[in-house]
Amino acid sequence: MLSVTKLSSSVARVDMTNPNADGTQALYPRPVLGDPVTRVPPARVPARQSLRGQYVELVPLDAAKHCRELFEASHGCEEALHIWDYLADGPWPDVASYTRALKQQTAALARIYFAIRPLDASNFCGQASYLDIDASNGVIEIGHIWFGPELQRTRAATEALYLMIRHAMDDLGYRRMQWRCNAQNQKSRAAANRLGFRFEGIFYNHLIYKGKNRDTAWLSILDDEWPQLRELFERWLAPQNFNAQGQALSSLAKIVSSRAPSMRTV
């Protein structure tokens, strides 16, 4: 059974933990509110514009320009092919069929796709998107995230998602950032926890992907939680937190898990 903590207006600190092997995970206890919304979202939709940080850049996906590099990054070895285990589509047999899929992505009006490149590399080797964009209610999601083997477990990968969250929350004024994934995808759920997303529960029998049932795990960051989380991200991403090989001197997961509980205001 899923462990559910009683919600109240006064909540104790609860450390975020990775899901158990059977997929169960404690819900994060936020109070349920119905108060008037004092911070009304400005209802701005993300533009197809580049995001650049200290270690990485995200550029609007261009199927013709990025297809070969992204195909190699996500199909070039056995490890890379596992990227597609829990995604709704892929892998593809060749560059031509993959390019057709990317063209469908770039043509979509409801999603904004990015190609990701570490600044110390010449090739694009990852992808992410904004989706389920509900600007009037200030709700947005990052998803369809995959990193090639050379990008996985790097500060560039972490910064790429930080830049997307920061842009939505700070520049565009969103009040809820969502993360959804296959509930069996332990890596995705652990990554969300590490980034400060808090677990909300599972939709069972939610989707059918590649002929298989998908139970969907939901996590989120709320606007009242973001300022402290942003500060922790910036501290972790600071150059002095990394050695000459680019390895972090502190654990982002530990830093994030020790933060204050949600105050849940509207």
N, C-alpha and C positions, 0 to 999 in steps of 0.2 A: 504494500500500500504506500501511496505517496504521503510523506510526512507533511502535515499542515500545521502551521503555528497560528494560534488565535490572534486576530488582528485587534489592535486597540489604538487609541490616540497617543498612548505612551508606550514606546517599544524599547526593549533592551537591545544592546549591541548584539548582532548575530553575524558571525563570520561566514562569508560565502565559501562554500566548499564545492569541490568537483562532484558531479553526479556519481552515484554508486554504480557498480558493474551492472546491476539490473535496471539501471535507468532512473531509479528514484533519487530525489534530491529535496532538501527542505525548502519550502517556499519562503521567500523573504517577507517578513511581516511589515507591511505598510498599512497605515490606517485608511479606511474607506471614507471618502469625503464627498459632500454634495454642496460645498460652499460656492458662492459666486466667484467667478474667475476674474481675478484682479489683474493678471498679466495676459491680456488677450493677444494671441499670436498675430503677427503682422501679415501672415498668409503670403509668404514669398516662396515661390517654387525655385529649386536649385537650377542654376544655369549650367549649360555645358561649357564649363571653364576648368582650366588646370588648377591643381592644388600642389604647392611645392613646400617642402619642409627642409630640415637640415640634412636629411639622409635619403629622401625619396621624392619622386614626383608622380602625380596622377594626372593623366591627360585624357580628354574625352576620347572614347574608343573610336578608332578609324579602321574599319574592316580591311580595307585594301592595304593600309600602312602597317598594321600590327599583326595581321593574320599569321605570317610565317614565324615570327618570334614567339607569339603566344602559343602557336601549335607545338613548336619545339619544346617550350617550357613545360607544357602540360601533357605531352605525348612522347617525349624523347627517351624515356626510360621506364622501367617497370614501376619505380617509385612514383614517377609523375602520373602514371595512369590511375593510381589510387586516388588522385584528386577527384575523380568523377564518381567515386563509390556512392556518395550520398547526395550528389547534385541531381537536379531534375533531368538533365540532358547529358550527352557525351558518354564516352569518348567518341571520336570520329575516325573513320578509316584513313582519311587523307586531308591535305591542306585545302583542297577544293571544297569538300563538304563542310569543313570547319569554317571556311570563309563565308559560305552561304549562311551558316548559323550566326556568325558575327554580324552579317548584314541585317539579319532580322532583328538583332539586338540594337544596332545603331538606328534602325528605322522606328523603334518603339517610342511612342510619345510618353508613356506612363513610367518609364524607367530611364535612368541616366547611368550609362556604363563608363567605367574608366579602365585604361590600361596602366599598369604600375611598373615603374622602373627605379631601382636604386640609383642614386646619383653617382655612385662609384662603379656603375656597370654601363655597358653600351646597349644592352638589350632589354626589352620589356618582358617581364617574367611573372606577371600576376594580373589579377582582375578583381574588381569589386563594383557594386552599383548602389545607387539610391533607388528604392522601390517603395510601393505602397505609400506614395506621397499624398498626404492629406493636409495641405497647407492651411486650410481654414481652421482646422482643429489643432494644428501644430504637431502633427504626428508624422514620423518618417522612419524608414528602416534602411539599414545597410545589409546587403545580402549578395548572393551569387559571388561569394568570395572564394578565390583560390589563389594560392601562392605556389610557384614552381619550387622544386627542391632547393635551388640556390637562394631563394628569398625566404623560405621557411625558417622560423626561429631566429630572425635577425631584427635589429632595431629598426631597419627600414620597413619591415612588415608591420611592426607595431605602430610606427609613426604614420604609415599610410592610413590605417583605420582611425587613429587619433585625429588626423587632419580632416577626415570625413565627418567625424562626430563633432569636432570643434566648429567646422564650417556651418553645419546644420544648427547647432545649438546657439552659437555666438553670433554668427553673421546673419543667419536667416530667422532666428528667433523661435525655433521649434521647442516644444515643451515635453516631448516624448520621443526618445530614440529607441527603436525596436531591434531585436535580434531574434530570428526564428531559425530553427534547424531541425533536421531529423533527430528525434529524441534518442536514437541509437548512436548518433554521431558524437562520441565522447570527446573527440578532439575539438570539435566546434563548440561544444558546451563549455569545455575547460577554457578555451580561448576567450569566450564571452565573459566568463567569471573573472579571468585575469584582467580583462579590459574594464571591469567595473559594472558590467550588466548584472542585474539582480533577477533571480529566477522567479517566474510568476506561475508556472504550471505547464501542463501538457494537454493538448487537444488530441484525443484518441480517435483513430480512424479518420484522420483529418484529410489526407490526400492519398492518391495512388500515383506513384512515380515508378516508371519502368516496370509496370505490372505488379509492383509490390506495395503493401500497405505502408503508409508513413504516419506515425504518431509524431506530432510537432511540439517541440519545446519552445516556450516563449520566455524571453528575458527583456529587460529594458533598463534604460537610464532616464531618470526624470530631471526636469530643469532645476529643481531645488538641490539635487544631488550633484549636478554637473560642476559647479564652481570648485568644490573641494577636489573632485576627481581630476579636473583640468590641472590644478596645481600639482597633484601627485604625478600626473603624466609628464608635465614639464620638468619636474625634478628628476624623474627617471630618465627622460630623454636628453638631459643636459650632457654635453660632451665629457665632462669630468666624471660621469658615472660609468664610463667605458674605458677598458684598457686598450693597448695599442692594437690588439687583434679584433677590437670591436665587441668584446664580450662585456656584458653588464656586470657591474660590481655589486649590484643590489637586485633583489627579486621584486619585480613589479607585482606579482601575485600576492606576496606578503605585504607589500606596501598598501595595496588596494584593500586587502581583507581586513586591515586594521583601522580603516577609516570610520568616521562617525556614522551612526544610523541615519536613515532618511528622516527628515523632519516633515515631509509630505505637506507642502502648502500649494495652494492654487492661485 
